[in-house]
Amino acid sequence: MELDQQRKPRRTKIIFTIGPSTDSEEMLEKLMSEYYVDICRINMAHANHDYVRTVARRIHQIGEKLQRPISIMMDVKGPEIRTGDVDSPIVLKMDEIFDFTIKPVSTNSEEIRSVTINYPNLVNDIEVGSIVLVDNGLIQFEVLEKNADRIRCKVTIPGELTSRRHINLPGVKISLPAITEKDKADTLVGIEEGIDLFALSFVREENDLTILRNFLDENDGHNARIIAKIEDQTAISNLDSIIQEADGLMVARGDLGIECPFETLPIIQHQAVKTCLTHGKPVIIATHMLESMISNPMPTRAEVSDVAIAVEEEADCVMLSGETTIGKYPIECVDALTKISKTIDQHGKKFSFAKELILTNDKARIQRTAVSMANELEAVAILCFTRSGSMARGVSAQRPSTSPIFAFTNSVDTVRQLRLHHGVIPFQMIFCTEPEATVARSMKILVKRGYLKQGDKIVLVSDILASDRVIDSVQLRTVD
């Protein structure tokens, strides 16, 4: 278990998805105070507005009580294509001819079975020869022909089709809007409840993010940060521009593993993490991290290795989905992630993608100096003083070898935002008028919590106000 009193805190952040298994006040307090989760994800594919208000307020109240506020991320559903309702399950046979229709078919003299779809323009987006995957790829079709009213297919992987199943279209560029009316309504509730992060599903290009950012700005949500979820081949093609426009990236391996050949998934993950770290953007690895622990108290060996790779890649966060929404062992899942990430962080071999970070300004070069000093001297910690969080984010982007980053800020919003970033342990503290008094106070807090002890070497990086000018400062200190 990662406790605040331990000298070597967990540096890989944990996101848990809230649901029936974790939404009680008792469970949330335990996760936040004993297991130190960093971000709570609300999945709008399953949550309504009343639920969002209830859990957001509950999390904020517990954070205030514990004096440890965490971040909340709303996962916006985004555009999706689904089949319509069926009266009873349709058992599809191999090579059967089957129609996807724009509207219900009253008569069908050809005796070809069919189901409606919720996206009429699909007939224009899709081509003959395209593959249609239904229900997470469990059923597969090949498009034979199309007209204005229907898409005629052949079943290539048979299965049982039920109502409102999700449709994936590998390699097909669809013309659905980036955010739907439901997404806008959900986002407005999120803004009202002080949601810190909005994760946009099925991002295909940078303009999708611009649309959401404009909507946030128009509705007083300009402080919120946007996470781009990459879930299809179009997103992979536009990866670099998406990462530059987003505040962070989520490698959503569920749909990604359906839309792309599954054997390429590790390569895509590797590429996504590397590109994010090159641009200094946070990255989240999500989906199936500990899937077996939905019903089992221990992870599989393959799951342990999967989490370990994310830690070695130095991803900012690992995420739990069904494991903490409906799973039987949510506490055990968080504990497993903590044990794996701390062990691999201390003893594993890192990919060191951050060495290729593009330094765009002098402040970034100062931050690199601080990290190089900490690495060379094996400093116990790096201390940052930051109002907006930019200093701590910049140091985190450099990925110190072993040193945690203790970030002190006078803003609770900044504390919550910094929960996303690798290695950053944020604290809210009122800054003194005298900089040296602020430093002394922060070190006293860390000694009291057991992070520091007498004789420890630490690196301090901050903006210092001197003669009405802001000066970036890097210092080496020894704890008295």
C-alpha positions in Angstrom: 0.0 0.0 0.0 1.3 3.5 -0.9 1.0 5.7 2.1 1.8 9.4 2.4 4.2 8.6 5.3 6.4 6.4 3.1 9.7 7.9 1.9 9.3 6.4 -1.6 5.9 7.3 -2.8 4.3 5.7 -5.9 5.1 7.8 -8.9 2.8 6.1 -11.5 -0.7 7.6 -10.9 -3.8 5.5 -10.5 -7.2 6.3 -12.1 -10.2 4.4 -10.9 -13.6 4.4 -12.6 -16.4 4.9 -10.1 -19.4 2.6 -10.0 -21.5 0.5 -7.7 -18.4 -1.2 -6.2 -16.8 2.1 -5.2 -19.3 5.0 -5.0 -20.1 4.7 -1.3 -18.7 7.3 1.0 -16.9 4.6 3.1 -15.2 3.0 0.0 -14.2 6.4 -1.5 -12.7 7.5 1.8 -10.7 4.3 2.0 -9.5 4.6 -1.6 -8.5 8.2 -1.1 -7.0 8.1 2.4 -5.4 4.6 2.6 -4.7 3.6 -1.0 -4.0 7.1 -2.4 -5.9 7.0 -5.7 -5.2 10.1 -7.8 -8.1 10.5 -10.2 -11.8 9.3 -10.2 -13.2 8.7 -13.7 -16.9 9.0 -14.4 -17.9 7.1 -17.5 -20.8 9.0 -19.2 -21.7 5.9 -21.2 -23.3 4.6 -17.9 -23.8 7.6 -15.7 -26.7 10.1 -15.6 -26.6 13.7 -14.4 -27.9 13.1 -10.9 -25.2 10.5 -10.4 -22.5 12.9 -11.6 -23.7 15.5 -9.1 -23.9 13.1 -6.3 -20.5 11.5 -6.7 -18.6 14.7 -7.6 -19.9 16.4 -4.5 -19.1 13.4 -2.4 -15.6 13.2 -3.7 -15.0 16.9 -3.1 -16.4 16.7 0.4 -14.2 13.7 1.3 -11.1 15.4 -0.2 -11.8 18.5 1.9 -12.3 16.4 5.0 -9.0 14.5 4.4 -7.2 17.6 3.2 -6.3 15.5 0.1 -8.3 16.6 -2.9 -8.2 14.3 -5.9 -9.0 15.0 -9.6 -12.3 14.0 -11.3 -12.3 13.1 -15.0 -15.5 13.0 -17.0 -15.2 10.5 -19.9 -17.5 12.0 -22.5 -19.2 9.3 -24.6 -18.6 10.9 -28.0 -20.1 9.8 -31.3 -20.9 6.1 -31.7 -22.7 3.8 -34.1 -25.1 1.2 -32.7 -27.5 -1.3 -34.0 -31.2 -0.8 -33.3 -33.6 -2.9 -31.1 -34.4 -6.5 -32.1 -37.5 -8.3 -30.8 -35.4 -11.4 -30.0 -31.7 -12.3 -30.5 -30.7 -13.0 -34.1 -28.5 -16.0 -34.5 -26.3 -15.3 -37.5 -24.7 -18.1 -39.5 -21.5 -18.2 -41.5 -21.8 -16.7 -45.0 -25.4 -15.5 -44.3 -26.5 -12.4 -46.2 -27.6 -9.7 -43.8 -28.7 -6.0 -44.1 -28.0 -3.0 -42.0 -30.9 -0.6 -42.8 -31.5 3.1 -42.4 -35.1 2.6 -41.3 -37.1 -0.5 -40.3 -38.0 -2.8 -43.1 -41.7 -3.8 -43.1 -41.5 -6.4 -45.8 -38.6 -8.4 -47.2 -39.5 -10.6 -50.1 -35.9 -11.8 -50.3 -36.1 -13.2 -46.8 -32.9 -11.4 -45.9 -32.8 -10.6 -42.2 -31.8 -7.1 -41.1 -31.3 -4.6 -38.2 -31.5 -0.8 -38.2 -28.5 1.5 -37.4 -28.6 4.9 -35.7 -26.3 6.6 -38.3 -28.0 7.1 -41.7 -25.0 8.6 -43.3 -23.0 5.3 -42.9 -24.1 4.3 -46.4 -22.1 7.2 -47.7 -19.0 6.7 -45.5 -18.6 3.0 -46.0 -17.3 1.2 -49.2 -17.9 -2.2 -50.7 -15.3 -4.6 -49.2 -15.2 -2.8 -45.8 -15.3 -4.8 -42.6 -18.1 -4.2 -40.1 -17.5 -5.4 -36.5 -20.4 -5.7 -34.1 -20.4 -6.2 -30.3 -16.7 -5.6 -29.7 -15.7 -7.6 -32.7 -17.5 -10.8 -31.7 -19.5 -10.7 -34.9 -17.9 -9.7 -38.2 -19.4 -8.8 -41.6 -18.0 -7.9 -45.1 -19.8 -5.3 -47.1 -21.1 -6.7 -50.5 -23.1 -3.8 -51.8 -25.0 -0.7 -50.7 -27.8 1.7 -51.8 -29.5 4.7 -50.2 -31.5 2.6 -47.8 -29.3 -0.3 -46.7 -25.8 -1.9 -46.5 -25.8 -5.5 -47.6 -23.2 -7.7 -46.0 -22.0 -11.3 -45.6 -21.4 -12.8 -42.2 -17.7 -13.7 -41.8 -17.7 -14.4 -38.1 -21.1 -15.7 -36.9 -22.7 -15.0 -33.5 -25.8 -13.8 -31.7 -26.9 -10.3 -32.3 -28.9 -8.5 -29.6 -30.3 -4.9 -29.3 -28.2 -1.8 -29.4 -24.8 -3.4 -30.1 -21.7 -1.2 -30.7 -20.4 -1.1 -34.3 -16.7 -0.6 -35.2 -15.5 0.2 -38.7 -11.8 -0.4 -39.1 -10.2 2.0 -41.5 -13.5 3.8 -42.3 -13.5 7.6 -41.8 -16.9 8.5 -40.5 -18.4 12.0 -40.7 -20.1 12.0 -37.3 -19.8 15.2 -35.2 -16.9 15.3 -32.6 -19.3 15.9 -29.8 -23.0 15.1 -29.7 -25.9 17.0 -28.0 -25.7 14.4 -25.2 -22.0 15.2 -24.8 -22.7 18.9 -24.5 -25.4 18.4 -21.9 -23.0 16.1 -19.9 -20.2 18.6 -20.2 -22.3 21.4 -18.9 -23.1 19.4 -15.8 -19.4 18.6 -15.4 -18.5 22.3 -15.5 -21.1 23.1 -12.9 -19.7 20.4 -10.6 -16.0 21.5 -11.0 -14.8 18.5 -13.1 -11.1 18.9 -13.7 -10.6 16.7 -16.8 -12.7 15.9 -19.8 -11.8 12.8 -21.8 -13.2 13.0 -25.3 -13.9 9.6 -26.9 -13.2 8.7 -30.5 -10.9 11.7 -31.2 -10.0 11.5 -34.9 -8.2 14.8 -35.5 -7.0 17.9 -33.7 -10.1 19.9 -34.7 -12.3 17.5 -32.6 -10.4 18.8 -29.6 -10.7 22.4 -30.7 -14.5 22.0 -30.9 -14.6 20.7 -27.3 -12.2 23.4 -26.1 -14.3 26.2 -27.7 -17.4 24.7 -26.0 -15.7 24.7 -22.6 -14.5 28.3 -23.0 -17.9 29.5 -24.0 -19.4 27.9 -20.9 -16.9 29.0 -18.2 -15.0 25.8 -18.3 -11.7 27.2 -19.5 -9.8 25.8 -16.5 -10.6 22.2 -17.3 -8.1 20.1 -19.2 -8.9 17.9 -22.2 -7.7 14.3 -22.6 -7.8 12.9 -26.1 -8.8 9.2 -26.3 -7.3 7.5 -29.3 -9.5 4.6 -30.4 -9.2 4.1 -34.2 -6.8 4.1 -37.1 -7.6 7.7 -38.1 -6.4 8.8 -34.6 -3.2 6.9 -35.1 -2.6 8.6 -38.4 -3.0 12.0 -36.7 -1.3 11.1 -33.5 1.3 13.9 -33.5 -1.1 16.7 -34.1 -3.7 15.3 -31.6 -1.1 15.2 -28.9 0.0 18.7 -29.6 -3.5 20.0 -29.3 -4.6 17.9 -26.3 -3.6 18.5 -22.6 -3.1 14.7 -22.4 -3.7 11.4 -24.1 -5.5 8.2 -23.2 -4.5 5.0 -25.0 -8.0 3.4 -25.0 -7.0 -0.1 -25.8 -10.6 -1.5 -25.9 -11.8 0.0 -29.1 -8.3 0.4 -30.4 -7.7 -3.4 -30.2 -10.9 -3.8 -32.3 -10.2 -1.1 -34.9 -6.6 -2.1 -35.4 -5.0 -5.5 -35.7 -4.5 -6.7 -32.2 -0.9 -7.7 -32.8 -0.1 -4.0 -33.5 -1.5 -2.8 -30.1 1.8 -3.0 -28.2 3.5 -1.0 -31.0 0.7 1.6 -31.0 1.0 2.0 -27.2 4.7 2.3 -27.4 4.5 4.9 -30.1 1.8 6.9 -28.2 3.8 7.0 -25.0 7.0 8.0 -26.8 5.3 10.8 -28.7 3.6 12.1 -25.6 6.8 12.2 -23.6 8.7 13.8 -26.6 6.1 16.7 -26.4 5.9 16.8 -22.6 2.3 15.7 -22.5 0.8 13.3 -19.9 -0.3 9.8 -21.1 -2.8 7.3 -19.6 -2.8 3.6 -20.4 -6.3 2.2 -20.1 -8.5 -0.9 -20.5 -8.0 -4.5 -19.4 -5.1 -3.6 -17.0 -6.4 -6.1 -14.4 -9.6 -7.4 -16.1 -9.4 -10.8 -14.4 -9.6 -9.1 -11.0 -13.3 -8.2 -11.7 -14.0 -11.6 -10.3 -10.6 -12.8 -8.9 -8.6 -11.4 -6.0 -5.2 -11.9 -7.8 -4.0 -10.6 -11.2 -2.9 -13.0 -13.9 0.9 -13.1 -14.6 0.2 -11.6 -18.0 -1.6 -8.6 -16.4 1.3 -8.1 -14.0 3.6 -7.9 -17.1 1.2 -5.6 -18.9 1.2 -3.1 -16.0 5.0 -3.4 -15.6 5.5 -2.4 -19.3 3.4 0.8 -18.8 5.5 1.7 -15.7 8.7 1.0 -17.7 7.5 3.2 -20.5 7.0 5.9 -17.7 3.3 6.5 -18.6 1.8 9.0 -16.2 -1.2 7.0 -15.2 -2.7 3.5 -15.4 -6.4 3.2 -15.3 -9.0 0.7 -13.9 -12.4 0.4 -15.5 -14.7 -2.5 -14.8 -12.3 -3.6 -12.1 -13.6 -0.8 -9.9 -17.1 -0.2 -11.2 -18.6 -3.6 -10.9 -15.7 -5.7 -9.7 -15.6 -7.7 -6.5 -12.1 -6.6 -5.5 -11.6 -2.8 -6.1 -9.3 -2.4 -3.2 -7.2 -5.4 -4.2 -6.9 -3.9 -7.7 -5.6 -0.6 -6.5 -3.2 -2.4 -4.1 -1.9 -4.6 -7.0 -1.2 -1.6 -9.2 0.6 0.1 -6.4 2.8 -3.0 -5.7 3.6 -3.5 -9.3 4.3 0.1 -10.1 6.5 0.8 -7.1 8.6 -2.4 -7.6 9.1 -1.8 -11.3 9.8 1.9 -10.7 12.6 1.0 -8.3 14.1 -2.1 -10.1 12.8 -2.1 -13.7 14.6 -0.8 -16.7 13.0 2.4 -18.1 12.6 3.2 -21.8 13.7 6.8 -21.0 11.6 8.4 -23.8 11.7 11.8 -21.9 15.4 12.1 -22.9 14.0 13.1 -26.4 11.8 15.8 -24.9 11.7 18.9 -27.1 12.9 21.9 -25.0 11.0 24.9 -26.4 12.0 27.6 -23.9 14.5 28.6 -21.2 12.2 27.5 -18.4 12.3 24.0 -19.8 16.1 24.1 -19.8 16.1 25.3 -16.2 13.8 22.3 -15.3 16.2 19.9 -17.1 19.1 21.3 -15.1 17.1 20.6 -11.9 16.4 17.1 -13.0 20.0 16.4 -14.1 21.2 17.7 -10.7 18.7 15.4 -8.9 19.8 12.4 -11.0 23.5 13.1 -10.6 23.4 13.6 -6.8 20.7 10.9 -6.3 18.5 13.5 -4.5 15.8 12.2 -2.3 13.3 14.6 -3.7 12.7 17.6 -6.0 10.7 20.5 -4.5 8.6 22.8 -6.7 6.8 26.0 -5.8 4.1 26.8 -8.3 0.8 28.7 -8.5 -0.5 27.4 -11.9 1.3 24.0 -11.8 3.4 24.7 -14.9 6.7 24.4 -13.0 5.8 20.9 -11.6 4.4 19.8 -14.9 7.6 20.8 -16.6 9.8 18.9 -14.1 7.6 15.9 -14.4 7.9 15.9 -18.2 11.7 15.5 -17.7 11.1 12.2 -15.8 13.6 12.3 -12.9 15.3 8.9 -12.5 14.1 8.2 -8.9 13.2 11.5 -7.2 9.6 12.2 -6.5 8.4 15.8 -7.1 6.8 17.5 -4.2 4.8 20.4 -5.6 3.6 23.2 -3.2 0.9 25.5 -4.4 -1.6 27.9 -2.9 -4.4 26.7 -5.3 -6.6 23.7 -4.6 -7.5 23.6 -8.3 -3.8 23.2 -9.1 -3.5 20.4 -6.6 -6.2 18.5 -8.3 -4.8 19.1 -11.8 -1.3 17.9 -10.8 -2.7 14.5 -9.8 -2.5 13.6 -13.5 1.3 14.0 -13.7 4.0 11.3 -13.2 5.9 11.6 -9.9 4.1 14.7 -8.7 2.8 14.7 -5.1 1.0 18.1 -4.7 0.3 20.0 -1.5 -1.8 23.0 -0.9 0.0 25.6 1.3 -0.2 29.3 1.8 2.9 31.0 0.5 4.8 33.3 2.9 5.8 36.8 1.8 9.4 35.7 2.4 10.5 32.9 0.0 12.9 31.4 2.5 10.1 31.0 5.0 8.0 29.2 2.4 10.9 26.8 1.7 11.4 26.1 5.4 7.7 25.5 5.9 7.5 23.0 3.1 10.5 21.1 4.3 8.9 20.9 7.8 5.8 19.4 6.3 7.7 16.8 4.4 9.8 15.8 7.4 6.7 15.5 9.5 5.1 13.2 7.0 8.2 11.0 6.8 9.2 11.9 3.3 12.4 13.7 4.3 14.9 13.3 7.2 18.0 15.1 8.4 20.9 15.0 6.0 18.8 14.3 2.9 19.8 16.1 -0.3 17.0 17.8 -2.2 16.8 20.0 -5.3 14.6 23.0 -5.1 13.3 24.7 -8.3 11.0 27.7 -8.3 10.2 31.2 -9.5 11.8 33.8 -7.2 10.6 37.3 -7.1 13.6 39.6 -6.8 13.7 43.4 -7.5 10.3 43.2 -9.1 11.5 40.5 -11.5 10.7 36.8 -11.6 13.9 34.7 -11.6 14.0 31.0 -12.2 16.1 29.4 -9.5 17.6 25.9 -9.0 19.1 25.2 -5.6 20.7 22.2 -3.9 19.7 21.9 -0.2 20.4 19.6 2.6 17.7 18.9 5.2 18.7 20.3 8.6 
